[in-house]
Amino acid sequence: MNSAKDVLDHHIKCFGEGDLTGILSDYAPGAVLFTPDGPLRGTDEIRPLFQAMFAEFGKPGAAFSMKQQAVEGDYAYILWTAETADNLYEVGTDTFVVRDGKIVAQSFAGKITPKG
């Protein structure tokens, strides 16, 4: 069974590769992803978020910088910054809860400034 660190490493790898199938495989069927726009429940609701992120980060000139990673037992945390053609991510933070090798809960918050 994958540890929280294994799941986080896979999640970050899949994000960097734009691997939608891989990233969704990290989530338990009933996972909840808390966003500033409200919770997303299950992979059917989470999928469109990553489709949009992959489209945005897939444009030329996108840059992502990991500032901090921490794993404690079943919990993982990342702090990051990024810039795309569309947005400046002054700060982004995700917290993950992993059970039985799958993400069961995640929260995301960030300061995102649209360009233009």
TAUR-V887071 format. One line per field, one symbol per residue. phi: phi as a letter, one per 30 degrees, with the letter a starting at -180 (. if undefined). psi: psi as a letter, one per 20 degrees, with the letter a starting at -180 (. if undefined). A space follows every 50 residues. Layout:
BEGIN
phi=???
psi=???
END
This chain:
BEGIN
phi=.ddededdedddddddcicdddddddcdecebcdbdcjdcciddddeddd dddddddddeidbbbdcabbbbidcbbbbbbabbdcbccdabbbbbccbh ibdcabbbbacccddi
psi=pprhggggggggghghiknggghhiiqqhkqpoprhjrqpprhhhhghgh ggghggiiqqjqqpophqpppocjqqpqprqrprhhqonhqqpppqpppk jqphqqqpqropoqq.
END
